[in-house]
Every structure is written in structure tokens, then in C-alpha cells.
Amino acid sequence: MRELEEILMKYKEGRKTLDDVKTDILGFQKMQDTVFDTNREERTGFPEVVYGLGKTAEQISEIAAHRKGKTLRLLITRVDPEKARSVLVDHPDLNYDERAEALWHSEGVDGIERNADYPSIAVVCAGTSDVKVAAEAARTINIFGGKCTEFYDVGVAGIHRLFHVLPEIKKAKVVIAIAGMEGALPSVLAGLIERPLIAVPTSQGYGAGFSGVTPLLSMLTACAPGISVVNIDNGFGAAYQALSIVRLIEEEREKNES
């Protein structure tokens, strides 16, 4: 009730339009082809993220236009470079990461300097072919105010590379392990660390990899405990899960300090 009063007071004072009031009360915003969940951040702590694959540049531009001034963070995933160039013509204030294929706007959050003791997330990538998925995870973490360290090309085909960076990986509170082919990295890594590990299978690999199905099944049937698995190529999903864990750690720390 208090929140409703504040919305109506802002309308009375001219700080909100009638359309803004409707959106605030309904909790979603209707566009031509999209219904955007405007209250998701209040419910979950993170705003709605737009999946760009399959959307036209015009649809993405419409979403960006409607969200300007109404959210500090906007993330649109799976936007190829050609589509991104078209959107950036209409919205030059947006940022684009070609490796992550992500368009975003993140006012006052992206790139924030975190204290040394802030819980970090390690993004560990088996091979260079998996970098796009790893970059999506890392970019998501940065946009939503997290802290991450990236370790690329440390797969089990040259396991001495993994051992070389293992002391640094162990400093993280949560680990995201990304691998294609047979998907062995998460299982090996989970047996070496005492941290929650989120495994991401990628679609990289030869024919018998079945575009990521083989590493997915390998990770789901891993003998090492403590592994949770997200869908194929889902760097965003892994980052979201890791950020949720970090948020709980921070909430507990703040409660103990107060």
C-alpha cells in the first residue's frame, strides 16, 4: 500500500506519466511484440534479461528505448555483431561486447571497484573455442556488480596448465567451469577445490559431441560431488547462479557485522 501511495504521489507531482503509473502497478510493460517484466528486480534482485537470439534488430531497439531511464541495468544476450551494429545506430549509448555477444547498459554498477575481501567468482574455461560462453558469463557478472577472475585455455588435455592456476582459482568463493568435447574439466576441478562449482557444457566438439549433448551428459553423471550443471552454452545462467550464491554470502557477512 505504501508503494502504491508513492507511485500515485509521483504522478500527482508530475514526476511520473500515466503510462509509467500503469506499468508500475501492472508490473509489466507491453510493447508491439514484447511484454517486459518491469518488477522482476524487486522480486528476484536482478532485472529481466533479454534473450536477443531470434529477435530482430528493430525489436531489440524497441526494448532498449522503452527501458531507458527506467532501469540502471539492461542486458541483452546473444546479439550477433551485424544485429548489434544496427541497434547501436539507434542507441549509441549502449555498450557491445563482441566476444560475449552482449549489448548492455549498466549505470553505476558495471566495472565497480570491489574490496579485496568481496567474494569473487572464478570463470574457468577449458579451451579457446569455449571463450564466447566464458565471456558471456564474465560480462554478466560484471554488469550485475560482481567480481570475477577469468582463466582461459586450462582444459584437461594439458592438465599442468590447470595446476598452474589452481592456487588462484581456490581464492574464489564460487567457480564456473566451462568445457566442450568430453566435458571433463568440471569433474576434475571439483575434486580439487572446496567451493560450489557450476558446470557449463558447450557445443564445441566433433560429431560424437552432438553439439554439446555429450559434455552435458558427462557433467550430469560426474563422479565428483558438488557440481551443478546448467544448459548447453548457458554462460548467462551459470553467472546468474553464481551471483545468487555471492549475494547470500554478502548478506550473511553484513548481518554478522551489524
C-alpha positions, 0 to 999 in steps of 0.5 A: 500500500505504501508503494502504491501511495508513492507511485500515485504521489509521483504522478500527482507531482508530475514526476511520473506519466500515466503510462509509467503509473500503469506499468508500475502497478501492472508490473509489466510493460507491453510493447508491439511484440514484447511484454517486459517484466518491469518488477522482476528486480524487486522480486528476484534482485536482478532485472529481466534479461533479454534473450536477443537470439531470434529477435530482430534488430528493430525489436531489440531497439524497441526494448532498449528505448522503452527501458531507458531511464527506467532501469540502471541495468539492461542486458541483452544476450546473444546479439550477433555483431551485424544485429548489434551494429544496427541497434547501436545506430539507434542507441549509441549509448549502449555498450557491445561486447563482441566476444560475449555477444552482449549489448548492455547498459549498466549505470553505476554498477558495471566495472565497480571497484570491489574490496579485496575481501568481496567474494569473487567468482572464478570463470574457468574455461577449458579451451579457446573455442569455449571463450564466447560462453566464458565471456558471456558469463564474465560480462554478466557478472560484471554488469550485475556488480560482481567480481570475477577472475577469468582463466582461459585455455586450462582444459584437461588435455594439458592438465599442468596448465590447470595446476598452474592456476589452481592456487588462484582459482581456490581464492574464489568463493564460487567457480564456473567451469566451462568445457566442450568435447568430453566435458571433463574439466568440471569433474576434475576441478571439483575434486580439487577445490572446496567451493560450489562449482557450476558446470557449463557444457558447450557445443564445441566438439566433433560429431560424437559431441552432438553439439554439446549433448555429450559434455552435458551428459558427462557433467550430469553423471560426474563422479565428483560431488558438488557440481551443478550443471546448467544448459548447453552454452548457458554462460548467462545462467551459470553467472546468474547462479553464481551471483545468487550464491555471492549475494547470500554470502554478502548478506550473511557477512553484513548481518554478522557485522551489524 
